[in-house]
Amino acid sequence: MDFLKLIRSFGDLLFEVLSWLIYYPRTLWLVLIHPLQMIDYSNHEQGDSEEEQYTDTLAPPLLLFLTILVLHFLALGLGRSEHIAAANDTVQTMVNSDQNLVLLRSFLFGLLPLFAALNYVRKRKLPLERKHLRPPFFGQCYLAAVYALMISTSMGVARAHFSGAALAGAGMFFAGTVWYWAVQATQFHRSLGISWLHALASAIWVYLEALFYLVVVAILLAGGI
């Protein structure tokens, strides 16, 4: 009986993982062309039971994680070193494995949806409880996944060996960041009922908050924690 349960569990796991081959590109494409609608979709899904959530797409945090994972192994496949040079052997051990590096980058890009969700909860004057923070965080993970793709692609282009690569990469980085700010500002404008100027300022502020913590982590790694 236990063996049959194990077989069923393996079958369910195999189906789930293989289904990502369908739902990953589908979800990423939908977020790219309809980012605001996908945030609305995620907010709606959060009201369903856990079994009924995201049945035709990938859950936002999973999309973010898989995007970081795909980008990491794609870079390795292209012969680029993805490992971080840390200050001492202890920290180097922490970030030397592919698994730890993917988790670290997922955490860092996850700062964007976290601070965006925090801004939403504060502006709505809601209690700082997980039940209020979770829905906007999930929706924002969709944006973070696409932004991670844009930024990683721009950095890859910047390190390519052709004339003007650095300039092209910088242009792609700027375009990706402007896209993120524009979508974020639009989302704040329509969900919080604030002016466009206030919404844009909030979008940039959220970005800078996440960037600050990213720099803190970088300093800690460089200094050996």
TAZI-V574024 format. One record per pair of residues at least 4 apart in sequence whose C-alpha atoms are under 6 Angstrom apart, sorted by the first residue. I is the first residue (numbers start at 0). J is the second residue. Records with the same first field share a line. If there is no record, write none. Layout:
# TAZI-V574024
I=J ; J
This chain:
# TAZI-V574024
9=13
14=18
19=23
22=26 ; 56 ; 57
24=28
26=56
29=33
30=34 ; 37
38=138
41=138
42=134
44=52
47=51 ; 52
53=57 ; 58
57=62
59=137 ; 140 ; 141
60=140
63=144
64=105
65=69
69=73
74=79
75=79
85=90 ; 91 ; 220 ; 221
86=221 ; 222 ; 223
87=223
91=95
94=99 ; 100
105=109
110=209
111=209
112=116 ; 136 ; 139 ; 140
113=136
114=205
115=205
116=132 ; 135 ; 136
120=125
129=133
143=147
147=151
149=175
150=172
153=168 ; 171 ; 172
154=168
156=164 ; 168
157=164 ; 165 ; 168
159=164
177=181
179=183
180=184 ; 202
183=202
184=198 ; 199 ; 202
186=190
187=191 ; 198
188=192 ; 193 ; 195 ; 198
207=211
218=222
219=223 ; 224
220=224
